[in-house]
Amino acid sequence: MYEIFSAVTLAGVLGAQAVLTLVLLKGDICPGQRGRLHKAFWFLVVGWALTVPFSPFSALPFITLGIFSLRSKSGKTRQTGPVPLLHLSNAFGVLALLMTSVEQGVITTLLMISQVLLVGAITAHCLLVRARSRLQAFHRILPVIGVVAVMLTAVTLAVASMMLEPEAAQSLVSTVVISLGLAIAGVIVWTSHLVRQTTPHLAQLCVTLLVIGCASGVALSSVI
């Protein structure tokens, strides 16, 4: 159970860190938003810490991102923290993902990558809304990434079932159905603000994160 939780957490933290890095370095944000984004990185530091027993390589992004967060101002500021450390942490995060998944096979690696997109996108969306980001485009882009990631997850699980013996493939069907059912339910909640043409609420996104996290865990349990 801990391995599955850690794998989902690792994927979510890495994906969210990539999105927050993009927003911090390329987004048109005010000093107040920059300070709140710096605070948001602390959630990712905690996430990396939780995965260290599962993936020792997670200690590398945990340490580098922790130093970046310590040296970044959390109040209104026009200065971004030490950017080289942030890039180094991103690189270490990719290394941790690869070292965790590659040894378990190509299918596991592909599934983990799709979870980086899926869980990472919803995690980043939660953190951006909590940081009161005014970059409205991400309220549309991140749910679309989630939909694409669900499709990639479905394709990966289908390929995995084709590579198994008939009896083993049959036992995988229930796992696939549960995982995709949860993922679709999560995406429906996630995209509801687009249908209503309103601003997403943090509670809505937290529910989505919980449901999609469960879907991701069920999917990964079939290969880990």
N, C-alpha and C positions, 0 to 999 in steps of 0.2 A: 504493500500500500504506500509506504513512504517513497519507494522508487518512482511510482506513478505520479505521486504528488510533486516530487522534486523535478521530474521530467517536464511536467506541465508548467511548473513555476519557472524553470530555466528557460523554456520556450517563450513564455509570456514576458519575462524580464528582458530577455535579449531583444525581442521585437519592439517592446515599448521603449527601450533605451535607444534603439535606432531612430524611432519616430521623434522622441524628445530631442535627440541630438540634431536632427534635421530642423525642427522648429526653433531650437535655440540658436543655431548658427545661420540659418537661412530665412527664418520667419521675420516679418515686420512686426516686432513686438516692442511694447513700451517698457520703461525701467521697472514698473511694478510687476508686469507679467514675467520679466526676466528673473526677478527675485523669487517669484512664486514657482517658476520652473526649476530653479536651483533647489528649492525645497522638495519638489516632486522627486528629484533623483534619490532622496533618502529612502523612499519606498523601494526603489530598485536595489539600493545597497542592502536593505534587509532581505529582499528576495534572493540576491546572490548568496547571502550568508546562510539562508535556509537550505540551499542546494549543495553547499560545500561537502557534507558527509556523503552525498550521492555522487558528486563529481568533484574530486579534489582540485581539478583545474579551475573550478569556479572561484577558488580563492584569489586567482589573479585579477579578474574583473572586480571582485569584491573589494580588494585592497586599493586598486587604482581608482575606482569610482568613489570609494570612501574618501580618499585623499582629495579628489576633485571636489566633492561636496563640502569637505571641511574648508577648502580654500576659496569657495565661491560665496559671494554675499547673498544673503537671503532676503535682504530688504530691497528697496528701490535702488537699482543700479543700472548703469549703461555698460558696465564691464562684464563680459563673460568670464567664467572661471578658467583655469588652465586647460585650454583646448587640447594640447597634445596628450594630456592625461586622459581626457575623454575619448579621444580617438584610440589610444592604447587600450583603454577598457573595452571599447567596442571590439577591437581585434582579439583581445583575450576572451571575450564572450563567444565569438565565433569559434575560437579554438576549443573552448570548453564544450560547445555544442557538438563539434566534430569528434572530439575525443570520446564523448559520451555515446554517440550514436553509430559512428562508423564501425566500431568493433562488433556491433550487433547486426550489421548487414545493410545493404543498400535500401531495402524497404523501410527499415527503421529510420535511416537517415532522411529519406524523402518525406516520411510521415512527420518527423520532427521539424523539418523545414516548413511544412504546411501549417504546423501548430505555431511556429514562430510568427507566421503571418496572421493566423486566426486569433490565438490568445494574445499575441503581442499587440495587435490592432485594438482589441477591446480594452486591454490594460492601459494602453496609451491614451485611448479616448477618455477613460475614467480619470486619468491623471490630468489631462488637458482641461476637462470640465472642472475638476476640483481646483485647478490653478486659474480658473476663470479666463481661459484663453479666448481671445477675440478673433482667432483665425477660423472664420466660419467654413472655409472650404474643407477643413478636416472633418467637420460634422457630416459631410457627404462622402468624402474619399474613404475614410476608415471603415464605414459599414460596407462599402463596395469591396474593399480588400477582404473583409470578412466573408462575403458571399463567394468570392473567388477562392478563398482558402478552404471553404466547405466543399466546393467542387473538387479541389485538388485532393482533399482528404478522402472523398468518396472514390476517386479514381485510384488513389494509392491503395486503399483497402480492397478494392476490386482486383487490382493486380496481385496483391498479397494472397487473396483467396484462390486465384488461378494457379498460383505456384504451389499450392498445398494438395495433399491427397484428398480424394472426394469426401471421405469421412471427416477429416480435419476442416475442410472448407465448409462443410455443412454446419459444423459447430461454430464457425466464425460468423455465420449469417446473423445470428441473434445479436452478437456484439456490434456488427455493422449497423443493423437496424436501430438499435438503441442509441448508438453514437450519433448517427445521422439525424435521428428523430430529435434528440436533444439539441444538436447543432442548428437544425432548422428552426426549432422553437426559440432558441437564443437569438438567431438572426431576425426573426419576426419582431421580437421585443426590441432589438437593437435598432431596427430600421423604422420603428413606429413613428418616430418624430419626423421622418421624411414624409410619411403619408399624411401626417397631421400638419406638416409644414410649420413646426414649432422648434424651439431650442431644446436639445436633449437635456434631461434631468439626471443628476448623479445617481439617484435611486434606481432609475430605469437602467442605467449602464452597469450598476453594481449587480442587479439581478441578472443582466445579460452575461456579465463576467462569471457569475456563479454557475449558470446553466452551461455556458460554453466551456468553462473549466471542467465540468463533469463530463461533457461530451468528449473533450480532448483526452481526459483520463481513461474513459472507456475505450476510445480508439487506440491509445498507446498500450493499454493492457493486453491487446491482441498480439503485440510484437515484442514487448519487453518482458 
